[in-house]
Amino acid sequence: AYEIYQCDWSSDVCSSDLSAGGMVSQLEFIQLLHRGAVNEVVVAEVEQSLYQLQLVVAWHSGRRTLLASSRQPRTFRSLDTLRKHLKMLGVGRTLVRLELLP
């Protein structure tokens, strides 16, 4: 028996490489970054002064949210902490967009 996955051969990313449910672990995030498969990182304010990292991945619809070790969405309480985390992950020249609540 064979399984067929939709792939983006230019970045070597298949749908099988991503966690189900629109979430990615920190390891998956780093792997996608290093493969050049992340089109955009969105810093989304989900509540007042509470932020999440969301990825727009090549050849996949929607966004993927970064998970914490608890398997819940990872949240940040300050933009400075989030900035440091992005640098530690090696985001580099990847487009980063900030979406704030009205």
N, C-alpha and C positions, 0 to 999 in steps of 0.2 A: 504494500500500500504506500502511496505517495501523498504528501501534503503539498499544496501549492500556495505560496504566499505572494502578495503583491509587493514588489520591490522597487526601490529607486536605485538602479544599478550604478548611477553616477556617484552616489555617496555610500553605497553598500549598506543601505538600511532597508530592512524588510518589516512588514507589520508584525512578524513574529519576534522582532527585537524589542517591542514595546510592551509594557505591562498593560493589562486590560483595564478598562474603566477610566481612561483618560488621565492616568497617573504615571509618574516615572520616579524611580528611586534616584538617589544622588549618584550612584554608580552609573545608571542608565543615562542620566543627564550628562555626566562627564564623557561617557562613550560617544553620545550623539554629538557633543561639541567637538570632540577630537576627529570625528568622521566628517565634520562640516555639514551635518544634516540639520542643524538648528537654523532656521531662517530668521527667527526673532525670539527674543526673551521679553516677556511682558511682566512688568512689576504691577500687579493689580491690587489696589486698595479694596479689600473685601468688607471691611468695617472701618470705622473711624480709627486711624493710626494703626491699622492691622493689615499687613501686606502678604501676598503670596507670589511665588514665581511660577509663571506659566510659559510653556514652550510652544512655538509654532514649528512643527517638524516637517521637513521636506516630504512631499507626496502623501501626507496624512491630513485629513480634515480636522478642524477643531484645534483645541489647545490641550496640552498635557500639563498637569499640575505637579510640582515637585512634592514628593512625600517625605515626611519625617520618619524616623526609625519606628515610630508607633504605628506606621501605615496610615496615618491621617495626613491631610494636607499640611505641609510645613508652613508656619506663619512667622512673620517677623514684626516686631513692635517698633522698630526704628529703621528709617531709610539708611542710616549710617551702618548699622549692623548688616543690613541687606547688601549694601555696597561692598563691604568687606567680604561677605560670603561669595558674591559674584566674582570678585578678584581671586579668591582662594580656589574657586572652581575653574578658573582660567577662561572666563568668557571672552576676554580680549576684544577683538574687533566685531564681535557679533552685535547686531542691532538690538538695543535695549530700549523699550518704550515704557513709559510710566502712565498708568491709567488711574486717575483719582476719582473718588466719589464726588458728586455735585455738592 
